Amino acid sequence: MDPQLVWFAQTAGTTVVALMATEAWGATRDRVVALWRRFRPADAEDIEAALDETREQVVLAREGEDEAEDRLAGEWQGRMMLLLATAPSAAPALERALREARESLPPGEQSSIGLVRFSAHASGNSHVYQAGRDLHIIERRVGRHTGP
């Protein structure tokens, strides 16, 4: 699978789960189900049920400050990967649906949900560190001892 589609599937899965706990969820849900009906119609009913079940779990996870949301995002990343692997032409419609959902949120909520992409190039002895969340770097440099 194209690395761009893999990245997008992962981002889309995380974004869908994040949108589940927002005011934009109803319209987002309908858009996601419509995508499955168009590109993988045999799976549309199962996806619809899975979206409803996952939303209930996300709401409970947020109430209890549970880390289940990360697991759920991983599950939806896999579903999005399946969709895009079998129907790469679904990517523009999925991107549009998620962008519209994000834009429908109040401005304060928009910044916490969205598509983020990192890109870097390192050469020689350079280092690149990128993170979408916490990043802890501990480096230990061992130099050459030149003394007696």
C-alpha positions in Angstrom: 0.0 0.0 0.0 1.2 3.5 -0.9 2.9 5.1 2.2 0.8 8.2 1.7 -2.4 6.2 2.0 -1.1 4.4 5.0 -0.4 7.7 6.7 -3.8 9.0 5.7 -5.6 5.9 6.9 -3.9 6.2 10.3 -4.7 9.9 10.6 -8.3 9.4 9.4 -8.9 6.6 12.0 -7.6 8.8 14.8 -9.7 11.8 13.5 -12.9 9.8 13.3 -12.5 8.6 16.9 -11.7 12.2 18.1 -14.8 13.5 16.3 -17.0 11.0 18.1 -17.0 13.2 21.2 -17.9 16.4 19.5 -21.0 18.2 18.2 -20.0 17.3 14.7 -20.4 13.6 15.3 -23.9 13.0 13.8 -22.9 14.5 10.4 -19.5 12.9 10.5 -21.0 9.5 11.2 -23.4 9.9 8.2 -20.5 10.9 5.9 -18.4 7.9 7.0 -21.2 5.4 6.5 -22.0 7.0 3.1 -18.3 6.4 2.1 -18.6 2.7 3.0 -21.9 2.4 1.1 -20.3 3.9 -1.9 -16.9 2.1 -1.9 -17.5 -1.1 0.2 -21.3 -1.6 0.3 -21.1 -5.1 1.7 -19.5 -3.7 4.9 -21.6 -0.6 5.3 -24.0 -2.0 7.9 -21.2 -3.5 10.0 -19.4 -0.2 9.9 -22.5 1.7 10.9 -22.9 -0.5 14.0 -19.2 -0.3 14.8 -19.3 3.5 14.7 -22.2 3.5 17.1 -20.5 1.1 19.5 -17.2 2.9 19.3 -18.8 6.2 20.1 -20.3 4.8 23.3 -16.9 3.5 24.3 -15.3 6.9 23.5 -17.8 8.7 25.6 -17.2 6.3 28.5 -13.5 6.5 28.1 -13.5 10.3 28.3 -15.7 10.3 31.4 -13.3 7.9 33.1 -10.1 9.3 31.6 -9.5 5.8 30.3 -6.8 5.1 27.7 -9.2 3.1 25.6 -9.5 5.9 23.1 -6.0 5.2 21.8 -6.9 1.5 21.3 -10.2 2.5 19.6 -8.3 4.9 17.3 -6.0 2.0 16.4 -9.0 -0.1 15.4 -10.4 2.6 13.2 -7.0 3.1 11.6 -7.2 -0.5 10.6 -10.7 -0.1 9.2 -9.6 3.0 7.2 -6.6 1.2 5.9 -8.9 -1.6 4.6 -11.1 0.9 2.9 -8.2 2.8 1.3 -6.4 -0.4 0.3 -9.4 -1.8 -1.5 -10.7 1.6 -2.8 -7.8 4.2 -3.0 -10.2 6.5 -4.9 -12.1 6.9 -1.6 -9.3 9.0 -0.1 -10.4 12.4 -1.5 -14.0 11.9 -0.3 -12.8 10.8 3.1 -10.5 13.7 3.4 -13.3 16.1 2.4 -15.7 14.5 4.9 -13.2 14.9 7.8 -12.3 18.4 6.8 -16.0 19.5 6.7 -16.6 17.8 10.1 -13.6 19.7 11.6 -14.7 23.0 10.1 -18.2 22.6 11.5 -16.8 22.6 15.0 -16.5 25.8 17.1 -13.1 27.4 16.5 -11.8 26.4 19.9 -12.4 22.7 19.2 -11.0 22.7 15.6 -7.4 23.0 16.7 -7.6 19.8 18.7 -8.8 17.7 15.8 -7.3 17.6 12.4 -4.9 16.2 9.9 -1.3 16.7 10.8 1.6 15.6 8.6 5.2 15.6 9.5 8.0 15.6 6.9 11.7 15.7 7.4 15.0 15.0 5.8 18.2 14.3 7.6 21.7 13.9 6.2 25.1 13.3 7.6 25.2 13.2 11.4 21.9 15.2 11.8 19.0 14.1 13.9 15.3 14.7 13.4 12.8 14.4 16.2 9.0 14.8 15.5 6.0 14.1 17.6 2.3 14.5 17.5 2.2 14.2 21.3 4.7 14.0 24.1 8.3 13.4 23.1 11.1 12.6 25.5 14.6 12.4 24.2 17.5 11.2 26.3 20.8 11.3 24.5 24.1 10.1 25.9 27.1 11.3 24.0 30.2 9.3 24.5 33.3 11.2 23.5 36.8 10.1 23.0 39.0 10.6 26.0 42.2 12.4 25.0 43.9 12.7 28.4 46.4 10.5 30.1 
